[in-house]
Amino acid sequence: MNHPTPSAEIFNEMKNAATKIWNTYDNQFGYVDEKMETVNRMENYADNAMVFYRMFDYVNQQKMRDQLSDEAIIYIDNNL
């Protein structure tokens, strides 16, 4: 399946939302560092932005959606 690359604005919006969510968690065992390394390593190519969304459970996916613009939500819905 061919997934479109989102605009830089949508990619950065999704990246920022994921970062905000991860920064609410305790990093006692380095789990947040591990996830943030993944987030920071991602480049805007194909559907890499969906990694930001898919790394969360459904509760945090909803938290992410609550932070995003309509355009970003449409991008997610079109790439599930």
N, C-alpha and C positions, 0 to 999 in steps of 0.2 A: 504494500500500500504506500502510495506517495503522499507525504504530509507536507503542506506548505510551510515555509519559514515565515514566522510572524514578523510584523514590523519591529524595528528596534524599540519603539515605545512600548509595545505589548510585552516583548521579551523582558525589558528592564522593569516594567511594572510587576510582572510575575516573579521575577527574581527578587525584587524588593519586598514583595508580600511574603515570599518564602523565608527570606532572611528575618523579617519581623517575627514570624511565627517561631522559627527555630530559636531566636533570642529570648523567648519566654521560658525555655526549658533549662533545667539544671544540667550543667556540663561536668558533673562530678567524675564521670567515667570516660569523658572525651567523646561521647556520642554526638553532641552538638558540633564539636570541632570536625568530626568525620563528615557529618552532613553538610556543614558549611564549606568544607573543602570541595565537595561535589558541586554545590551551588556555584561557588566561585570559579570552578574549572569549566563550567558550561559556556559554550559559545552559541551564538544565535545561528543555528543551522538546522534545517529540516524541522522536526518537532521537538528539539531539545528543550524548549520551554516547557513542554509537558512533563519533563522530569521533575520540575519544581512542584507541579500539581500532584503527580503520581507518587511522590515520596511520602505523602501524608495519608493518614486514615481518613475516613469519611467526615469525622468531626472537624479535623483541621482543614480538609478540603473546603468545607463550608466556611470556615473562618477566612480562608484565603479568598474565596469567591466574594465574601462580604467586603473585602478591601479593593476589589478589582472593578475596572470600568466595564461598561456593557460590551465594548469591543473585545476586551480580553476574555470575558465570559463566553461570548460567541465563538472565539477562537478555541477555547477549551471544549465547548460542546461539539464543535465540528471535528475535533480530533480525539474524542474518547474512543 
